C-alpha cells in the first residue's frame, strides 16, 4: 500500500533524492495544469499516460525484477523489503509461548547467500541440528518480537543488532508453524551485508559452527527432498536442513525470492 511505499522510500533514499523527486512531481503537476486550462488536451494526455495504473505497473515490473548476479545489492534489498511488506497478512492468535528466528541474508565475496547455525551438543534440545538464530521472547527485555531475533543473533553469533537491517516478517501459516513447534514462531528476514566485513564470535554453549549456502544452491530443486517427509529437506549443504528451518527456508525461497525473480510482484 501507499504507506509501505513511503516507508521504504524514507528508509532507503537520501533526503536530497526524495526532495528532487518531489520537485519533479510538482513541475509535472504545474505543466498539467497549464495544458488543461489552455485546452491542449492531446498534449495533456501524452503527459499523463505514464501515470496510468498500467503504465506504473509496467515500470514496477521492469525495475523490480530481482537480479542476484551481483549479490544482494541495495536495489535487491529494496525489492525484497517491498515485497515482504506486501505479503498477505495471516490471522494470528495470541499465544502464551512466543519466539522469533531471523533468516540472515548476506553476501560472501559478492555472492548472495544465507547464514545458518549448527547447534552445539551442549544445548538441551535439537543437538547439532541446523537452525537460524533465534529464541524465546523475553518480555522483560524485548520491546517487540523482532527485537527478540536481533538479541538472540547477537548473543549466539556476536553480530551487533545495529549491523542487522530488518527487511520484514515472513508471513506464514501460523497453524502449520505451531503444529511443528508448539510455539508461535515469528520469522524475520534480515540483511547483514558482506560476511567478510564482520567478525563473528559464536557462543560455543549454543553454536557448534556457522556456515553459509549460496542462494543459487538453495534454489536448486535437485537438492531438496519432499516425498515422505513432514517438512521439506535440503541436502545440498555441509549439513542436512530439515524441520522448521527447512520449512521457513523453503517458504522464503518460494514465496519471496522466486516470485520476485519471476517479476510476479
C-alpha positions in Angstrom: 0.0 0.0 0.0 1.0 3.7 -0.2 2.1 3.8 3.5 4.5 0.8 2.9 5.9 2.5 -0.3 6.5 5.7 1.7 8.3 3.8 4.5 10.6 2.1 2.0 11.4 5.4 0.3 12.3 7.1 3.6 14.4 4.2 4.8 16.4 3.6 1.6 16.8 7.0 -0.2 18.5 10.2 0.9 16.7 13.4 1.7 18.1 15.2 -1.4 16.9 12.3 -3.7 13.4 12.5 -2.2 13.4 16.3 -2.5 14.4 16.1 -6.1 11.6 13.5 -6.8 9.0 15.8 -5.1 10.3 18.7 -7.2 9.9 16.7 -10.4 6.4 15.8 -9.4 5.5 19.4 -8.7 6.8 20.5 -12.1 4.7 17.8 -13.8 1.6 18.9 -12.0 2.2 22.6 -12.9 2.7 21.6 -16.6 -0.5 19.5 -16.5 -2.5 22.4 -15.0 -1.2 24.8 -17.7 -2.1 22.3 -20.5 -5.6 21.7 -19.0 -6.6 25.4 -18.7 -5.2 26.2 -22.2 -7.2 23.4 -23.7 -4.3 21.4 -25.0 -5.9 18.0 -24.3 -3.8 15.9 -26.6 -0.5 17.1 -25.1 -2.0 16.7 -21.6 -2.9 13.1 -22.4 0.6 12.4 -23.5 2.0 13.9 -20.3 -0.3 11.9 -18.1 -0.1 8.5 -19.8 3.0 7.4 -17.7 0.9 7.9 -14.5 -1.9 5.4 -15.6 -2.1 2.3 -13.4 -1.0 0.0 -16.3 2.0 2.3 -17.0 3.1 2.3 -13.4 2.7 -1.5 -13.1 4.9 -2.0 -16.2 7.6 0.2 -14.7 7.4 -1.7 -11.4 7.8 -5.0 -13.2 10.7 -3.7 -15.2 12.6 -2.1 -12.3 11.6 -4.5 -9.5 13.0 -7.7 -11.1 15.3 -9.4 -8.6 18.8 -9.9 -10.1 21.2 -11.6 -7.7 24.0 -12.0 -10.2 26.0 -9.3 -8.2 24.8 -10.4 -4.8 22.4 -8.6 -2.6 22.8 -5.0 -3.8 20.8 -2.1 -2.5 18.3 -2.4 -5.3 17.7 -6.1 -4.5 17.3 -5.4 -0.8 14.7 -2.7 -1.5 12.8 -5.1 -3.8 12.7 -7.8 -1.1 11.7 -5.3 1.6 8.8 -4.0 -0.5 7.6 -7.5 -1.3 7.7 -8.6 2.3 5.6 -5.6 3.3 3.0 -6.5 0.7 2.7 -10.2 1.5 -0.8 -11.2 2.7 -1.3 -11.0 6.4 -2.5 -14.1 8.2 -4.7 -14.1 11.2 -2.5 -14.6 14.3 -4.0 -15.7 17.6 -2.2 -14.6 20.8 -0.1 -17.4 22.2 1.4 -17.8 25.6 4.7 -19.0 24.3 6.3 -16.8 21.6 9.6 -17.0 19.8 11.4 -15.4 16.9 14.1 -16.5 14.4 15.9 -14.5 11.9 16.8 -15.6 8.4 20.2 -13.8 7.8 20.8 -12.8 4.2 24.4 -11.9 3.4 27.0 -11.7 0.6 30.0 -13.9 0.7 32.6 -12.4 -1.6 29.7 -10.8 -3.5 27.7 -14.0 -3.7 24.1 -13.8 -2.4 23.9 -16.4 0.5 22.1 -17.4 3.6 23.7 -17.8 7.0 23.0 -20.9 9.2 24.0 -22.2 12.6 24.6 -25.7 13.7 23.5 -26.1 17.3 26.1 -27.4 19.8 26.0 -30.6 21.9 25.6 -28.5 25.0 22.0 -27.3 24.3 19.1 -29.1 25.9 17.2 -30.0 22.7 17.8 -30.3 19.0 21.5 -31.0 19.4 23.6 -30.5 16.3 20.6 -29.6 14.2 20.9 -26.8 11.7 18.8 -23.7 12.6 18.5 -19.9 12.2 19.5 -17.6 15.1 16.6 -17.1 17.4 14.9 -17.9 20.7 12.1 -17.2 23.1 10.6 -13.8 23.7 11.9 -12.2 26.9 9.1 -9.8 27.9 11.4 -8.0 30.3 14.0 -7.2 27.6 12.4 -7.3 24.2 10.2 -4.5 23.2 9.0 -6.3 20.1 9.2 -9.9 18.7 11.6 -8.6 16.1 13.9 -7.4 18.9 13.9 -11.0 20.2 15.5 -12.3 17.0 18.1 -9.5 16.9 19.0 -10.0 20.5 19.4 -13.8 20.0 21.5 -13.3 16.9 23.9 -11.0 18.9 24.1 -13.5 21.7 24.6 -16.5 19.5 26.9 -15.1 16.8 28.2 -11.8 18.2 26.7 -9.8 15.4 25.6 -6.4 16.8 22.0 -5.7 16.3 22.8 -2.3 14.7 24.6 -4.2 11.9 21.4 -6.1 11.0 19.0 -4.5 8.6 15.5 -5.8 9.2 13.6 -6.2 5.8 10.3 -7.5 7.2 8.5 -10.5 8.5 7.9 -13.7 6.5 4.2 -14.3 6.6 3.5 -18.0 7.2 0.6 -20.3 8.1 0.9 -19.9 11.8 -1.1 -23.1 12.5 1.5 -25.1 10.5 4.4 -23.5 12.4 2.7 -24.1 15.8 2.0 -27.8 14.8 5.7 -28.3 14.3 7.0 -26.5 17.4 4.1 -26.0 19.8 5.3 -22.4 19.9 4.3 -19.2 18.0 7.4 -18.5 16.0 7.8 -15.3 14.0 10.3 -15.5 11.2 12.2 -12.2 10.5 14.2 -11.5 7.3 17.4 -9.6 8.0 20.4 -8.5 5.9 23.9 -8.4 7.4 25.9 -7.2 4.4 29.2 -8.7 3.3 30.0 -11.5 5.7 33.8 -11.0 5.4 33.4 -7.5 6.8 32.0 -8.9 10.0 33.7 -10.6 13.0 31.5 -13.4 14.2 32.1 -14.7 17.7 29.9 -17.8 18.1 28.7 -18.7 21.6 30.1 -22.2 22.0 27.5 -23.1 24.6 24.8 -22.7 21.9 26.5 -22.8 18.5 28.9 -25.5 17.2 29.6 -23.8 13.9 28.1 -21.4 11.4 28.1 -21.7 7.6 26.6 -20.2 4.5 25.0 -21.6 1.4 24.7 -19.6 -1.8 21.2 -18.7 -2.8 21.7 -20.4 -6.2 22.3 -23.7 -4.4 19.3 -23.2 -2.2 17.1 -22.6 -5.3 18.3 -25.9 -6.9 15.3 -28.2 -6.7 17.5 -31.2 -7.2 18.9 -30.6 -3.7 15.6 -30.8 -2.0 13.7 -33.9 -0.9 9.9 -33.5 -0.4 8.5 -37.0 -0.6 7.5 -38.9 2.5 8.7 -36.1 4.8 6.6 -34.0 7.1 8.7 -31.0 6.0 11.0 -30.5 3.0 14.6 -31.5 3.5 17.6 -29.7 1.9 20.6 -31.9 1.2 22.9 -29.6 -0.8 24.9 -28.0 2.1 27.5 -29.2 4.5 24.7 -30.4 6.8 21.2 -31.6 6.2 18.5 -28.9 6.8 15.1 -30.1 7.9 12.2 -29.4 10.3 11.1 -25.8 11.0 14.3 -24.4 9.5 13.7 -26.1 6.2 10.0 -25.2 6.2 10.8 -21.5 6.7 13.7 -21.5 4.2 11.5 -23.1 1.5 8.7 -20.6 2.3 11.1 -17.7 1.8 12.6 -19.1 -1.4 9.2 -19.9 -3.0 7.0 -17.1 -1.7 9.5 -14.3 -1.9 12.7 -14.9 -3.9 11.2 -16.9 -6.7 8.2 -14.6 -7.1 10.4 -11.5 -7.2 12.8 -13.2 -9.6 9.9 -14.1 -11.9 8.6 -10.4 -11.8 5.5 -11.7 -10.2 5.1 -8.7 -7.9 
